Amino acid sequence: MDAAREMLREAAAVACLTGAGVSAESGVPTFREAQTGLWARFDPERLASPQGFAADPGLVWRWYMERLTGVEKALPNRGHLALAQMGQRWPGFRLITQNVDDLHERAGCADVIHLHGRIAHFHCNRCGTVYRLQAEDRRASQPPRCAACGGAVRPSVVWFGEGLPTDALAAATDAVIHCDLLLVVGTSGLVYPAAGLPATAKRAGSRVIEINPEPGPLSPLADICLRGPSGEMLPQLLGT
């Protein structure tokens, strides 16, 4: 921890990549953990793919409404708050997340780069028109229809088989290329292209600190690995 603190103090430009482990500490289930109860019998691609949505839009809509309710009940944890403080201390701090919730924003982080979209945002699956969720939509058995073209409305998240938003990926790549310290927090390192960002940072000359309870595929890239939950490790790293 002392070496990690020194590395952080020496850094002029800091970026951070967060994954599902950070939100899990606030009680937000990971993607596969959300497939419990009546959802356990469904293949993930039935609930989160263009093909699944086309085959049964109501099923997908109901699952996402349940997930959205859980996200809205969750509160930012100490890890989220520590990253918000980091953004205040380091001008130009860039936060990249694989999470689709808004817990970083609610903790006080600004300009978060959402690689996999946002579960509380919606758009038409046919024409792309942005849709504002209504109270009655949450209880509906089918997704609402787009006023512009009549297409089915979907959550603005990245599904299996879809590419990441080009602007988000470009912003994330720019952030890791131009930082001199990248924090990799609570991510399994299994989902690409997000998992390739630490390697991009290393090639550009950045140092990497991994914060995760268990070793993973990204651990060999890290200069320092801090083993523990982000809600404990990040405040310690900041000395708060």
PAZAPA-4460 file (N, C-alpha, C; in steps of 0.05 Angstrom, whole numbers, plus 32768, in hexadecimal, padded with zeros to 4 digits):
% residues 240
    n_x    n_y    n_z   ca_x   ca_y   ca_z    c_x    c_y    c_z   seq   type   mol
   8010   7FE8   8000   8000   8000   8000   8011   8019   8000     1      M     A
   8027   8019   800F   8038   8031   8010   8044   8036   7FF4     2      D     A
   804C   8022   7FE6   8057   8026   7FCB   8042   8030   7FB8     3      A     A
   8029   8026   7FBB   8013   8030   7FAA   800D   804D   7FB0     4      A     A
   800D   8055   7FC9   8008   8071   7FD0   801E   8083   7FC4     5      R     A
   8036   807A   7FC5   804C   808A   7FB9   8049   808C   7F9B     6      E     A
   8041   8076   7F8E   803C   8077   7F72   8026   808A   7F6B     7      M     A
   8011   808B   7F7B   7FFB   809D   7F76   8003   80BA   7F7A     8      L     A
   8013   80BF   7F8F   801C   80DB   7F95   802E   80E5   7F7E     9      R     A
   803D   80D3   7F71   804F   80DC   7F5C   8041   80E0   7F41    10      E     A
   8028   80D6   7F3F   801A   80D6   7F25   8010   80F3   7F1F    11      A     A
   8014   80FB   7F07   8009   8115   7EFE   7FEE   8111   7EF0    12      A     A
   7FEA   80FA   7EE3   7FD1   80F5   7ED4   7FC8   80D9   7EDC    13      A     A
   7FB0   80D8   7EE8   7FA6   80BF   7EF3   7F8C   80B7   7EE4    14      V     A
   7F89   809E   7EDD   7F71   8093   7ED2   7F69   807A   7EE2    15      A     A
   7F50   8072   7EE0   7F46   805B   7EEF   7F32   804C   7EDE    16      C     A
   7F35   8031   7EDD   7F22   801F   7ED0   7F14   800F   7EE6    17      L     A
   7EFA   8011   7EE7   7EEB   8001   7EFB   7EDA   7FEC   7EEE    18      T     A
   7ED5   7FD7   7EFE   7EC4   7FC1   7EF4   7EAF   7FBA   7F08    19      G     A
   7EA2   7FA3   7F04   7E8A   7F9B   7F12   7E8F   7F98   7F30    20      A     A
   7EA8   7F92   7F38   7EAD   7F8E   7F54   7EA9   7FA7   7F65    21      G     A
   7EAC   7FBF   7F59   7EA8   7FD8   7F68   7E8A   7FDB   7F6E    22      V     A
   7E79   7FD7   7F5B   7E5C   7FD9   7F5F   7E52   7FC2   7F70    23      S     A
   7E5E   7FAB   7F6E   7E55   7F94   7F7F   7E57   7F9A   7F9C    24      A     A
   7E6B   7FAB   7FA4   7E6E   7FB2   7FC0   7E57   7FC4   7FC9    25      E     A
   7E48   7FCF   7FB7   7E30   7FDF   7FBE   7E17   7FCE   7FBC    26      S     A
   7E1A   7FB4   7FB7   7E03   7FA2   7FB5   7DF7   7FA0   7F99    27      G     A
   7E05   7FAB   7F85   7DFB   7FA8   7F69   7E06   7F8D   7F5F    28      V     A
   7DF5   7F7B   7F58   7DFF   7F61   7F4E   7E0E   7F64   7F34    29      P     A
   7E23   7F53   7F31   7E30   7F52   7F17   7E1C   7F47   7F02    30      T     A
   7E23   7F48   7EE9   7E10   7F40   7ED4   7E06   7F24   7ED9    31      F     A
   7E17   7F11   7EDF   7E0E   7EF6   7EE2   7E01   7EF1   7EFE    32      R     A
   7E09   7F01   7F12   7DFC   7EFF   7F2B   7DDF   7F08   7F2A    33      E     A
   7DD9   7F1A   7F16   7DBE   7F24   7F13   7DAB   7F0F   7F08    34      A     A
   7DB6   7EF9   7EFF   7DA6   7EE3   7EF4   7DA0   7ECF   7F0A    35      Q     A
   7D91   7ED9   7F1E   7D89   7EC8   7F34   7D6A   7EC5   7F34    36      T     A
   7D60   7EB4   7F45   7D43   7EB1   7F47   7D37   7EA8   7F2D    37      G     A
   7D22   7EB5   7F24   7D14   7EAD   7F0C   7D25   7EB1   7EF3    38      L     A
   7D3A   7EC2   7EF5   7D4B   7EC7   7EDE   7D61   7EB2   7EDA    39      W     A
   7D65   7EA1   7EEE   7D7C   7E8E   7EEE   7D79   7E7A   7ED6    40      A     A
   7D61   7E76   7ECD   7D5E   7E61   7EB8   7D64   7E6C   7E9C    41      R     A
   7D69   7E86   7E99   7D6D   7E92   7E7F   7D8A   7E95   7E78    42      F     A
   7D91   7E8E   7E5F   7DAC   7E92   7E55   7DB1   7EB0   7E55    43      D     A
   7DCA   7EB9   7E5C   7DD0   7ED5   7E5C   7DCB   7EE3   7E42    44      P     A
   7DCF   7ED5   7E2C   7DCC   7EE2   7E12   7DAE   7EE6   7E0B    45      E     A
   7D9C   7ED9   7E19   7D80   7EDE   7E15   7D78   7EF8   7E22    46      R     A
   7D87   7F00   7E37   7D80   7F18   7E46   7D91   7F31   7E3E    47      L     A
   7DA6   7F2D   7E2F   7DB7   7F43   7E28   7DC4   7F40   7E0D    48      A     A
   7DB4   7F3E   7DF9   7DBE   7F3D   7DDD   7DA9   7F47   7DCA    49      S     A
   7DB1   7F52   7DB3   7D9D   7F5A   7DA0   7D8A   7F44   7D98    50      P     A
   7D95   7F2C   7D96   7D84   7F15   7D8E   7D70   7F0E   7DA3    51      Q     A
   7D79   7F0F   7DBD   7D66   7F0A   7DD3   7D50   7F1F   7DD4    52      G     A
   7D57   7F38   7DCF   7D44   7F4D   7DD0   7D30   7F4A   7DB9    53      F     A
   7D3A   7F43   7DA2   7D28   7F3F   7D8B   7D14   7F28   7D90    54      A     A
   7D1E   7F13   7D9D   7D0E   7EFB   7DA1   7CF9   7EFF   7DB7    55      A     A
   7D00   7F0D   7DCC   7CEE   7F11   7DE2   7CF4   7F2C   7DF0    56      D     A
   7CEC   7F42   7DE4   7CF2   7F5D   7DF0   7CE7   7F60   7E0C    57      P     A
   7CD0   7F54   7E11   7CC3   7F57   7E2C   7CD4   7F4B   7E41    58      G     A
   7CDF   7F33   7E3C   7CF0   7F25   7E4F   7D09   7F37   7E56    59      L     A
   7D16   7F41   7E42   7D2E   7F51   7E46   7D26   7F6B   7E55    60      V     A
   7D10   7F77   7E4D   7D08   7F90   7E5A   7D02   7F8C   7E78    61      W     A
   7CF4   7F77   7E7F   7CEE   7F72   7E9B   7D07   7F6D   7EAB    62      R     A
   7D1A   7F5F   7EA0   7D33   7F5A   7EAE   7D42   7F74   7EB3    63      W     A
   7D44   7F85   7E9F   7D52   7F9E   7EA3   7D44   7FB1   7EB6    64      Y     A
   7D2A   7FB0   7EB6   7D1C   7FC1   7EC9   7D21   7FB8   7EE6    65      M     A
   7D23   7F9E   7EEA   7D2A   7F94   7F04   7D47   7F9C   7F0C    66      E     A
   7D59   7F9A   7EF9   7D75   7FA2   7EFE   7D76   7FBF   7F04    67      R     A
   7D68   7FD0   7EF5   7D68   7FED   7EF9   7D5F   7FF4   7F15    68      L     A
   7D4A   7FE7   7F1E   7D40   7FEC   7F39   7D55   7FE6   7F4E    69      T     A
   7D64   7FD0   7F4A   7D79   7FC9   7F5D   7D8F   7FDE   7F5D    70      G     A
   7D97   7FE8   7F45   7DAC   7FFC   7F43   7DA3   8016   7F52    71      V     A
   7D8A   801D   7F4E   7D81   8036   7F5A   7D80   8035   7F78    72      E     A
   7D7D   801D   7F83   7D7C   801A   7FA0   7D98   801A   7FAC    73      K     A
   7DAC   8014   7F9C   7DC8   8012   7FA6   7DD3   802E   7FAC    74      A     A
   7DE7   802F   7FBE   7DF4   8048   7FC5   7E12   8045   7FC0    75      L     A
   7E1F   805C   7FB8   7E3C   805B   7FB4   7E4A   8051   7FCD    76      P     A
   7E5F   8042   7FCA   7E6E   8038   7FE1   7E88   8049   7FE4    77      N     A
   7E98   8041   7FF7   7EB0   8051   7FFD   7EC4   8051   7FE6    78      R     A
   7EC3   803C   7FD6   7ED4   803C   7FBE   7ECC   8051   7FAA    79      G     A
   7EB1   8053   7FA5   7EA7   8068   7F93   7EAE   8084   7F9D    80      H     A
   7EAB   8088   7FB7   7EB0   80A2   7FC3   7ECE   80A9   7FC2    81      L     A
   7EDF   8095   7FC6   7EFC   809A   7FC4   7F04   80A2   7FA7    82      A     A
   7EF8   8096   7F93   7EFE   809E   7F78   7EF4   80BA   7F72    83      L     A
   7EDE   80C1   7F7D   7ED4   80DD   7F7A   7EE8   80F1   7F86    84      A     A
   7EF3   80EA   7F9D   7F07   80FB   7FAA   7F20   80FD   7F99    85      Q     A
   7F27   80E6   7F8D   7F3F   80E6   7F7B   7F3A   80F9   7F64    86      M     A
   7F22   80FA   7F59   7F1C   810D   7F43   7F1F   812A   7F4C    87      G     A
   7F1B   8130   7F65   7F1E   814B   7F6F   7F3B   8152   7F74    88      Q     A
   7F4C   813E   7F7A   7F68   8143   7F81   7F7A   8143   7F68    89      R     A
   7F73   8134   7F54   7F84   8132   7F3C   7F75   813E   7F24    90      W     A
   7F7D   8156   7F1C   7F71   8163   7F04   7F74   8150   7EEC    91      P     A
   7F5F   814D   7EDD   7F61   813C   7EC5   7F5D   811F   7ECB    92      G     A
   7F56   8118   7EE4   7F51   80FC   7EEB   7F3B   80F1   7ED8    93      F     A
   7F40   80D9   7ECD   7F2D   80CD   7EBB   7F23   80B2   7EC7    94      R     A
   7F09   80AF   7EC8   7EFD   8097   7ED3   7EEE   8088   7EBD    95      L     A
   7EF6   8070   7EB8   7EEA   805E   7EA4   7EDD   8047   7EB2    96      I     A
   7EC4   8041   7EAB   7EB7   802B   7EB9   7EAA   8018   7EA5    97      T     A
   7EAA   7FFE   7EAD   7E9C   7FEA   7E9E   7E7F   7FE6   7EAA    98      Q     A
   7E79   7FF4   7EBF   7E60   7FF2   7ECD   7E4B   8003   7EBF    99      N     A
   7E32   7FFA   7EBF   7E1C   8008   7EB2   7E0C   8019   7EC6   100      V     A
   7E13   8018   7EDF   7E04   8028   7EF3   7E0F   8044   7EF5   101      D     A
   7E03   8055   7F06   7E0C   8071   7F09   7E18   8076   7F24   102      D     A
   7E22   8061   7F31   7E2D   8065   7F4D   7E45   8077   7F4D   103      L     A
   7E56   8077   7F39   7E6D   8089   7F38   7E63   80A6   7F37   104      H     A
   7E4F   80AB   7F27   7E44   80C7   7F25   7E37   80CF   7F3F   105      E     A
   7E28   80BD   7F4B   7E1B   80C4   7F65   7E2F   80C9   7F7B   106      R     A
   7E47   80BD   7F78   7E5C   80C1   7F8C   7E6A   80DC   7F88   107      A     A
   7E66   80E8   7F71   7E72   8102   7F6B   7E87   8103   7F55   108      G     A
   7E89   80ED   7F46   7E9C   80EC   7F2F   7E8F   80FA   7F17   109      C     A
   7EA0   8109   7F09   7E96   8117   7EF2   7EA2   810B   7ED8   110      A     A
   7E93   810D   7EC2   7E9D   8104   7EA8   7EA6   80E7   7EA8   111      D     A
   7E96   80D5   7EB3   7E9C   80B9   7EB3   7E99   80AD   7E97   112      V     A
   7EAD   809E   7E8E   7EAC   8090   7E74   7E9F   8075   7E78   113      I     A
   7E87   8071   7E6E   7E79   8058   7E71   7E7D   8047   7E58   114      H     A
   7E8E   8033   7E5A   7E95   8022   7E43   7E7E   8010   7E3B   115      L     A
   7E6D   8008   7E4E   7E58   7FF4   7E48   7E3C   8001   7E49   116      H     A
   7E3B   801B   7E48   7E21   8029   7E48   7E17   802E   7E64   117      G     A
   7DFD   8036   7E65   7DF1   803D   7E7F   7DD5   8031   7E80   118      R     A
   7DCF   8023   7E96   7DB6   8015   7E99   7D9E   8027   7E9C   119      I     A
   7DA2   8040   7EA4   7D8C   8053   7EA8   7D87   8064   7E8F   120      A     A
   7D95   805F   7E7A   7D91   806D   7E60   7D84   805A   7E4C   121      H     A
   7D74   8065   7E3A   7D65   8055   7E28   7D64   8061   7E0C   122      F     A
   7D62   8050   7DF8   7D5F   805A   7DDD   7D4F   8045   7DCC   123      H     A
   7D46   804F   7DB5   7D37   803D   7DA3   7D4A   8029   7D96   124      C     A
   7D43   8010   7D96   7D53   7FFB   7D8B   7D54   7FFD   7D6C   125      N     A
   7D41   800B   7D60   7D40   800D   7D43   7D4D   8026   7D39   126      R     A
   7D46   803E   7D43   7D50   8057   7D38   7D64   8065   7D4A   127      C     A
   7D67   805C   7D63   7D7A   8068   7D75   7D71   8080   7D84   128      G     A
   7D58   8089   7D81   7D4E   80A0   7D8F   7D4F   809C   7DAD   129      T     A
   7D59   80B0   7DBB   7D5A   80AE   7DD9   7D3E   80AE   7DE4   130      V     A
   7D3A   809D   7DF9   7D20   809B   7E05   7D23   80A1   7E23   131      Y     A
   7D10   80B0   7E2E   7D10   80B6   7E4A   7CFC   80A3   7E58   132      R     A
   7D06   8093   7E6B   7CF6   807F   7E78   7CDF   808C   7E88   133      L     A
   7CC7   8080   7E85   7CB0   808A   7E94   7CAA   8076   7EAB   134      Q     A
   7C9B   8080   7EBF   7C95   8070   7ED6   7C87   8056   7ECF   135      A     A
   7C74   8058   7EBC   7C65   8040   7EB4   7C76   802C   7EA5   136      E     A
   7C8C   8035   7E99   7C9D   8022   7E8A   7CA9   800D   7E9D   137      D     A
   7CAE   8015   7EB6   7CBB   8003   7EC8   7CAA   7FEA   7ECF   138      R     A
   7C90   7FEE   7ECD   7C7D   7FD8   7ED4   7C73   7FC9   7EBB   139      R     A
   7C7B   7FD2   7EA4   7C71   7FC7   7E8B   7C7D   7FAC   7E85   140      A     A
   7C6D   7F9B   7E78   7C77   7F80   7E71   7C86   7F81   7E56   141      S     A
   7C83   7F97   7E47   7C91   7F9A   7E2E   7C9F   7FB5   7E2D   142      Q     A
   7CB4   7FB8   7E1D   7CC2   7FD1   7E1C   7CB0   7FE6   7E0E   143      P     A
   7CB3   8000   7E15   7CA4   8015   7E08   7CAC   8017   7DEA   144      P     A
   7C9C   8026   7DDC   7CA1   802A   7DBF   7CAB   8046   7DBA   145      R     A
   7CBD   8048   7DA7   7CC9   8062   7D9F   7CB4   8073   7D91   146      C     A
   7CB2   808C   7D9A   7C9F   809E   7D8E   7CA6   80A6   7D71   147      A     A
   7CC0   80A4   7D6B   7CC9   80AC   7D50   7CC4   8096   7D3B   148      A     A
   7CC8   807D   7D42   7CC6   8068   7D2D   7CB6   804F   7D36   149      C     A
   7CAF   804E   7D4F   7C9F   8037   7D59   7CB0   801F   7D61   150      G     A
   7CCB   8022   7D60   7CDC   800C   7D67   7CDC   8007   7D85   151      G     A
   7CE5   7FF0   7D8E   7CE6   7FE9   7DAA   7CFD   7FF8   7DB8   152      A     A
   7CF8   8003   7DD0   7D0C   8011   7DDF   7D1D   7FFD   7DEF   153      V     A
   7D37   8001   7DF1   7D49   7FF0   7E00   7D5B   8000   7E12   154      R     A
   7D67   7FF3   7E26   7D7B   8001   7E37   7D94   8006   7E27   155      P     A
   7DA0   801D   7E2D   7DB8   8025   7E1E   7DD1   8018   7E2A   156      S     A
   7DD2   7FFE   7E29   7DE9   7FEF   7E33   7DF3   7FDE   7E1C   157      V     A
   7E0C   7FD5   7E1E   7E19   7FC5   7E0A   7E11   7FA7   7E0E   158      V     A
   7E06   7F9B   7DFB   7DFE   7F7F   7DFC   7E12   7F6D   7DEF   159      W     A
   7E10   7F53   7DF4   7E21   7F3F   7DE7   7E1F   7F43   7DC9   160      F     A
   7E36   7F43   7DBC   7E37   7F46   7D9F   7E37   7F63   7D95   161      G     A
   7E36   7F76   7DA7   7E36   7F92   7D9F   7E52   7F9E   7DA6   162      E     A
   7E5A   7FB2   7D96   7E72   7FC0   7D9B   7E6F   7FD6   7DB0   163      G     A
   7E85   7FDE   7DBD   7E83   7FF3   7DD0   7E7E   800E   7DC1   164      L     A
   7E72   8021   7DCF   7E6E   803B   7DC3   7E89   8047   7DBB   165      P     A
   7E8C   804F   7DA2   7EA6   8057   7D97   7EB1   8070   7DA6   166      T     A
   7E9F   8082   7DAE   7EA9   809A   7DBC   7EB3   8093   7DD8   167      D     A
   7EA6   8080   7DE6   7EAF   8078   7E00   7EC9   8069   7DFF   168      A     A
   7ECC   8057   7DEC   7EE4   8048   7DE9   7EFC   805A   7DE1   169      L     A
   7EF7   806D   7DD0   7F0C   8080   7DC8   7F14   8091   7DE0   170      A     A
   7F01   809A   7DF0   7F08   80AA   7E08   7F17   809A   7E1C   171      A     A
   7F0F   8081   7E20   7F1D   806F   7E33   7F3A   806A   7E2A   172      A     A
   7F3D   8065   7E10   7F58   8060   7E05   7F6A   8078   7E08   173      T     A
   7F5F   808F   7E03   7F6E   80A8   7E06   7F76   80AC   7E23   174      D     A
   7F64   80A6   7E35   7F69   80AA   7E52   7F80   8098   7E5B   175      A     A
   7F81   807F   7E53   7F96   806D   7E5C   7FB1   8072   7E4F   176      V     A
   7FB0   807C   7E36   7FC9   8083   7E28   7FD6   809B   7E35   177      I     A
   7FC7   80AE   7E3F   7FD2   80C6   7E49   7FD4   80C8   7E67   178      H     A
   7FCE   80B2   7E75   7FD2   80B2   7E92   7FEE   80A7   7E98   179      C     A
   7FF8   80AE   7EB0   8011   80A0   7EB8   800C   808D   7ECF   180      D     A
   7FF3   808B   7ED8   7FEB   8076   7EEB   7FCE   806E   7EE6   181      L     A
   7FCA   8054   7EE2   7FAF   8049   7EDE   7FA8   8037   7EF5   182      L     A
   7F92   803D   7F02   7F87   802B   7F17   7F73   8018   7F09   183      L     A
   7F76   7FFE   7F0E   7F63   7FEA   7F03   7F55   7FDE   7F1B   184      V     A
   7F3B   7FE4   7F1E   7F2D   7FDE   7F37   7F14   7FCD   7F32   185      V     A
   7F14   7FB6   7F3F   7EFB   7FA6   7F40   7EF3   7F9A   7F25   186      G     A
   7F05   7F95   7F14   7EFE   7F8A   7EFA   7F0C   7F6F   7EF6   187      T     A
   7EFD   7F5C   7EEA   7F08   7F41   7EE6   7F1D   7F40   7ED0   188      S     A
   7F1D   7F54   7EBE   7F30   7F53   7EA8   7F29   7F3F   7E93   189      G     A
   7F10   7F36   7E91   7F08   7F22   7E7E   7EF9   7F2D   7E67   190      L     A
   7EEE   7F45   7E6A   7EDC   7F50   7E55   7EEB   7F64   7E44   191      V     A
   7EEE   7F5E   7E2B   7EFC   7F6F   7E18   7EE8   7F7F   7E07   192      Y     A
   7EEF   7F97   7DFE   7F0A   7FA3   7DFD   7F12   7FB2   7E17   193      P     A
   7F00   7FB4   7E2A   7F08   7FC3   7E43   7F20   7FB7   7E50   194      A     A
   7F22   7F9C   7E50   7F38   7F8F   7E5E   7F53   7F94   7E50   195      A     A
   7F53   7F9F   7E38   7F6B   7FA5   7E2A   7F76   7FC1   7E31   196      G     A
   7F67   7FD1   7E40   7F70   7FEC   7E46   7F89   7FED   7E58   197      L     A
   7F8B   7FDC   7E6C   7FA4   7FDC   7E7C   7FBD   7FD7   7E6C   198      P     A
   7FBB   7FC4   7E59   7FD2   7FBF   7E48   7FD9   7FD7   7E36   199      A     A
   7FC4   7FE4   7E2D   7FC9   7FFD   7E1D   7FD7   8012   7E2E   200      T     A
   7FCF   8014   7E48   7FDC   8027   7E5A   7FF9   8020   7E5E   201      A     A
   7FFF   8007   7E62   801A   7FFE   7E67   802C   8004   7E4E   202      K     A
   8021   7FFF   7E36   8031   8004   7E1E   8037   8021   7E1B   203      R     A
   8026   8032   7E26   802A   804F   7E24   803C   805A   7E3A   204      A     A
   8044   8048   7E4C   8057   8050   7E61   804B   8055   7E7C   205      G     A
   8031   804F   7E7F   8023   8053   7E99   802A   803D   7EAD   206      S     A
   8029   8043   7EC6   802A   802F   7EDB   800D   8027   7EE2   207      R     A
   800A   800F   7EED   7FF0   8004   7EF2   7FEE   7FF9   7F0E   208      V     A
   7FD9   8001   7F1D   7FD3   7FF5   7F37   7FB8   7FE6   7F34   209      I     A
   7FB9   7FCD   7F3B   7FA0   7FBD   7F3B   7F95   7FBB   7F57   210      E     A
   7F7B   7FBF   7F5A   7F6D   7FBC   7F74   7F57   7FA8   7F6F   211      I     A
   7F5A   7F90   7F7C   7F46   7F7B   7F78   7F4A   7F66   7F8E   212      N     A
   7F35   7F5A   7F98   7F39   7F46   7FAD   7F4A   7F2E   7FA4   213      P     A
   7F47   7F26   7F8B   7F55   7F0E   7F81   7F66   7F15   7F68   214      E     A
   7F7B   7F06   7F64   7F8B   7F0A   7F4B   7F79   7F03   7F33   215      P     A
   7F80   7F0F   7F1C   7F72   7F0A   7F03   7F84   7F0D   7EEB   216      G     A
   7F79   7F0C   7ED3   7F8A   7F0E   7EBB   7F9A   7F28   7EB9   217      P     A
   7F91   7F3D   7EC5   7F9F   7F56   7EC3   7FB5   7F59   7ED8   218      L     A
   7FB6   7F48   7EEB   7FC9   7F4A   7F01   7FE6   7F4B   7EF8   219      S     A
   7FEF   7F3B   7EE4   800B   7F3B   7EDC   8013   7F56   7ED0   220      P     A
   8000   7F66   7EC6   8006   7F80   7EBB   800C   7F95   7ED0   221      L     A
   8001   7F90   7EE8   8002   7FA5   7EFD   801E   7FA8   7F09   222      A     A
   8025   7FC1   7F0F   803D   7FC6   7F1E   8039   7FC0   7F3C   223      D     A
   8021   7FC5   7F45   8019   7FBF   7F61   7FFD   7FB4   7F61   224      I     A
   7FF9   7F9F   7F71   7FDE   7F93   7F74   7FD6   7F96   7F91   225      C     A
   7FBF   7FA2   7F96   7FB4   7FA5   7FB1   7F9D   7F92   7FB3   226      L     A
   7F9F   7F7F   7FC5   7F8B   7F6A   7FC8   7F76   7F72   7FDD   227      R     A
   7F5E   7F77   7FD4   7F49   7F7E   7FE6   7F33   7F8C   7FD7   228      G     A
   7F1C   7F90   7FE4   7F06   7F9E   7FD7   7F0C   7FBC   7FD3   229      P     A
   7F01   7FC7   7FBE   7F08   7FE3   7FB8   7EFE   7FF6   7FCD   230      S     A
   7EE8   7FEF   7FDB   7EDE   8000   7FF0   7EF1   8003   8008   231      G     A
   7F04   7FF0   800A   7F19   7FF1   801F   7F33   7FFC   8014   232      E     A
   7F3B   7FF2   7FFC   7F55   7FF8   7FF1   7F57   8015   7FE8   233      M     A
   7F42   801F   7FDA   7F44   803A   7FCF   7F46   8050   7FE4   234      L     A
   7F36   804F   7FFA   7F3A   8063   800F   7F55   8061   801C   235      P     A
   7F60   8049   801F   7F7B   8046   802A   7F90   8052   8017   236      Q     A
   7F8C   804E   7FFD   7F9E   8059   7FE9   7F9F   8077   7FEA   237      L     A
   7F88   8083   7FEE   7F86   80A0   7FF0   7F8D   80AB   800C   238      L     A
   7F8E   8099   801F   7F94   80A2   803A   7F7D   80AF   8048   239      G     A
   7F65   80A6   8041   7F4C   80B1   804D   7F3F   809E   8060   240      T     A
***
